[in-house]
Amino acid sequence: MIYDFNQVINRYNTNSVKWDKTEKLFGDKDILPMWIADMDFACPKPVINAIKERTEHGIFGYTFRSKNYFV
């Protein structure tokens, strides 16, 4: 699988703490927000697909880790 780390994702006006709260917190919108550990990369498709598959059954109770968790 190839991942494109050069893809730029504009996260302004997406309720991003990193990009939308910097000016309010520090009084300057033109600083590099290195104060928070937030990635600006899209989630890999296999992760998105796994989350979608897990949520399709519609039940979100307490679960335990199955053997597949450790594979």
N, C-alpha and C positions, 0 to 999 in steps of 0.2 A: 504494500500500500504506500502510495506517495502522498505526502501532505504538503500543501502550499503555504509555507511560512511567510511568503511575500505578499499574501493577500491582506490588504488593509481594510479593516472594519471600523467604520465610524460609529463610535458608541455615544457620541453626544446626543442629548435629548432622548435617552433610552432608560432613564432612572438609574444610570450608572453612578455609584458613589464616587468612583475614581475620577470620572470626567465631568459629572454634573454638579458635584459638591465642592470641588477644589477651590473655586473662587470664594464661596461662602465660608469655607473653613480657614482659608489662608489669606483672603483679601486680594488675590491675584489670579486671574484666569490664565496667564501665560507662563505658569510654572509646570515643570514636568512632574506629574503625580507619581512619584516613586515611593510615596508614603503608605501605599496599600498593595497587598499581594493580589493582584487581579490580572488575569491573562486577557490579552486582546486578540486571541485566536479563536476561531470557530471550533466547536466541539467536533471530534472526529466522527464520521458517519457510523462506524461500528458501535460507538457508544450511544449515539442517538437512536439507532435501530434497536439496541438492547433495551433501552429505557422504554421505547414505544411498545416493544413486545411484552415487557413485564407489566405495563399498565393496561394492556388490552383486556385482561380478565376482569378488571373493575373492582376487585376486592383489595382493600389496603389495610388489613389487620396486622397484628403482630405476627412476625414470622421468625423462623430460625434459619441458620445458614445450612443449605443443603450441600451435598458432596460437590455439586457443580460450582459452588462458590469458590472452592479451593483449586479448581482446575485452571 
